[in-house]
Amino acid sequence: MRSALILLFSFLVILPNMAQKTIKLPITEKDETIDWAKKDKQYFSEIWQTEVVTNVSKPTMKVYKPEPENNTGAAVVICPGGGLYALSINSEGNDVAKWLAEKGVTAFVLKYRLVPTGADGTADLNTDGARVIIKAGNLLPLSISDGLNAIEYVRENADNYGIDREKIGIMGFSAGGSVTMGVTYNYEEKNKPNFIVPVYAWMDILPMSPAPKDAGPIFVVCATDDPLNLAPASVNLYNSWLKEGKSAALHMYSKGGHGFGMRKQNLPSDQWIERFGEWLAIEGFME
């Protein structure tokens, strides 16, 4: 009995440190034609073989903080992918955030608004066919607005988290990459990302634009064998930064497919996050 009480007490002491704070973000752009009849939910997708979140109608962020003695002052807003129908919440969200927090970076996993779906958003993405582009394209401005509000929140609350206001970046995977680049093409001073990280960004629903004149450095990741043919757009993003004389890095892996995130495939693409950490240091964001 005494051992059980000690174990319970230890768990209660540790629990607050394990729990992650969830932040509700404001909704500053609306579309009254979109009806989110169902509440958001998290479940294991048999189709994608990973944990997902669907039907997000109210944007939130989960915060992963580094230990105070390890805090570098850098921060990243992470936008998981999923075709704007779902969020691959672990491999492209929470697992990325945990890795960054261990390296001294405060990470914010963003649940941005998604296309309303049925019981399984990943199944709907497969069956909607040509309607995916239409639905996702109509929804994207709202998701971009959520991304802009996420950066603004981090900047406004930088002191509370021990964050340097000039070291706030945004990272997005696939459709999260669309959100990332939408933020990059539409920011104001209050919500400007200091660095941009599109990972196999889905640019079919977002017109390619020149790099903003005052854009921060960009770190682009993709695989040549991406089955969605996203490699050319990633190269174009890299070239658009070069054309404006901006700092740019491109990691194009010959194999890796799509949606690798933090999954291990025993390929060089498994190490992209390590290369990103090195890049952050070289660019001065880890000092």
Residue pairs with C-beta under 8 A, 6 or more apart in sequence:
20 62
20 63
20 64
21 62
21 63
22 60
22 61
22 62
22 63
23 60
23 61
23 62
23 63
23 108
23 153
24 58
24 59
24 60
25 59
25 60
25 61
25 146
25 149
25 150
25 153
26 149
27 58
27 59
27 145
27 146
28 145
28 149
29 141
29 142
29 145
30 142
31 138
31 139
31 141
31 142
34 116
34 138
34 139
34 142
35 116
36 55
36 57
36 116
37 116
38 55
38 116
38 117
38 118
39 55
39 57
40 53
40 54
40 55
40 56
40 57
40 58
40 111
40 114
41 53
41 54
41 55
42 51
42 52
42 53
42 89
43 51
43 52
43 54
43 120
44 50
44 51
44 52
45 51
45 52
45 86
45 120
45 122
47 120
47 122
47 123
47 126
48 86
48 88
48 122
48 259
50 88
50 90
50 91
50 263
51 88
51 89
51 90
52 82
52 86
52 87
52 88
52 89
52 121
52 122
53 80
53 86
53 87
53 89
53 111
54 85
54 86
54 87
54 114
54 117
54 120
54 121
54 122
55 114
55 116
55 117
55 121
56 87
56 111
56 112
56 113
56 114
57 113
57 114
57 116
58 113
59 110
59 111
59 112
59 113
59 146
59 149
59 150
60 110
60 111
61 77
61 108
61 109
61 110
61 111
61 150
61 153
62 94
62 97
62 108
62 109
62 111
63 106
63 107
63 108
63 161
64 94
64 97
64 98
64 100
64 101
64 106
64 107
64 108
64 109
65 71
65 101
65 106
65 161
66 72
66 101
66 102
66 103
66 104
66 105
66 106
68 162
70 102
70 103
70 104
71 104
71 106
71 162
72 103
72 104
72 105
72 167
72 285
72 286
72 287
73 162
73 163
73 164
73 167
73 287
74 104
74 105
74 106
74 163
74 164
74 167
74 168
74 169
74 280
74 285
74 286
75 105
75 106
75 107
75 108
75 154
75 158
75 161
75 163
75 167
75 168
75 169
76 100
76 105
76 106
76 107
76 108
76 168
76 169
76 170
76 171
76 197
77 108
77 110
77 147
77 150
77 151
77 154
77 168
77 169
77 170
77 171
77 193
78 92
78 93
78 96
78 97
78 107
78 108
78 109
78 110
78 171
78 172
78 176
79 110
79 112
79 147
79 170
79 171
79 172
79 173
79 176
79 177
79 179
79 180
80 87
80 88
80 89
80 92
80 93
80 109
80 110
80 172
80 173
80 176
81 87
81 88
81 92
81 172
81 173
81 174
81 175
81 176
81 177
81 200
81 202
81 259
81 261
82 88
82 92
82 114
82 121
82 122
82 125
82 174
82 175
82 176
83 125
83 132
83 136
83 174
83 175
83 202
84 114
84 115
84 135
84 136
84 139
84 140
84 143
84 175
84 178
84 205
85 114
85 115
85 117
85 121
85 122
85 124
85 125
85 128
85 132
85 135
85 136
86 114
86 117
86 121
86 122
86 125
87 93
87 111
87 112
87 114
87 176
88 173
88 259
88 261
89 109
89 111
90 262
91 259
91 260
91 261
91 262
91 263
92 173
92 174
92 176
92 199
92 259
92 261
92 262
93 109
94 109
95 261
95 262
96 107
96 109
96 171
96 261
96 262
96 273
97 107
97 108
97 109
98 107
99 262
99 273
100 106
100 107
101 107
103 277
103 286
104 286
105 280
105 286
106 161
106 162
106 163
108 150
108 154
110 146
110 147
110 150
110 179
112 142
112 143
112 146
112 147
112 150
112 176
112 179
113 139
113 142
113 143
113 146
114 121
114 139
114 143
115 121
115 124
115 135
115 136
115 139
117 124
117 125
118 124
125 132
128 135
133 204
133 205
136 175
136 205
137 205
140 178
140 179
140 182
140 205
140 206
141 182
143 175
143 178
143 179
143 182
144 179
144 182
144 183
144 186
146 179
147 170
147 172
147 179
147 180
147 182
147 183
148 183
148 186
148 187
148 191
149 191
150 170
151 168
151 170
151 183
151 187
151 191
151 192
151 193
152 190
152 191
154 161
154 163
154 168
155 165
155 168
155 190
155 191
156 190
157 163
158 164
158 165
158 168
166 194
167 194
167 285
168 193
168 194
169 193
169 194
169 195
169 196
169 197
169 216
169 285
170 180
170 183
170 184
170 193
170 195
170 196
170 197
171 180
171 197
171 198
171 199
172 178
172 179
172 180
172 181
172 197
172 198
172 199
172 201
173 199
173 200
173 259
173 261
174 199
174 200
174 201
174 202
174 228
174 230
174 258
174 259
175 202
176 199
177 198
177 199
177 200
177 201
177 202
177 203
178 201
178 202
178 203
178 205
178 206
180 193
180 196
180 197
180 198
180 201
181 196
181 198
181 201
181 203
181 206
181 237
182 206
183 191
183 193
184 193
184 196
184 212
184 215
185 206
185 209
185 212
187 193
187 212
192 214
192 216
193 216
194 216
194 285
195 216
195 217
195 218
195 219
195 280
195 283
195 285
196 215
196 216
196 217
196 218
196 219
197 218
197 219
197 220
197 221
197 276
198 218
198 220
198 221
198 234
198 237
199 220
199 221
199 222
199 261
199 272
200 221
200 222
200 223
200 226
200 228
200 230
200 234
200 258
200 259
200 260
201 220
201 222
201 230
201 233
201 234
201 237
202 228
202 230
203 230
203 233
203 236
203 237
204 233
208 233
208 236
208 237
208 240
209 240
210 240
210 243
210 244
211 218
211 240
211 241
211 243
211 244
211 246
213 244
215 241
215 244
215 246
216 246
217 241
217 246
217 247
217 248
217 249
217 283
218 237
218 238
218 241
218 246
218 247
218 248
218 249
219 248
219 249
219 251
219 276
219 279
220 234
220 237
220 238
220 248
220 249
220 250
220 251
220 252
221 234
221 251
221 253
221 272
221 276
222 230
222 231
222 234
222 251
222 252
222 253
222 256
223 231
223 252
223 253
223 254
223 255
223 256
223 257
223 258
223 260
223 269
224 231
224 252
224 253
224 254
224 255
225 254
225 255
225 256
225 257
226 256
226 257
226 258
227 257
227 258
228 258
230 258
231 252
234 250
234 252
235 250
235 252
238 248
238 249
238 250
241 247
241 248
242 248
247 283
249 279
251 272
251 275
253 267
253 268
253 269
253 272
255 267
255 268
255 269
256 265
256 267
256 268
256 269
257 265
260 267
260 269
260 270
260 272
262 273
263 270
264 270
277 286
280 286
281 287
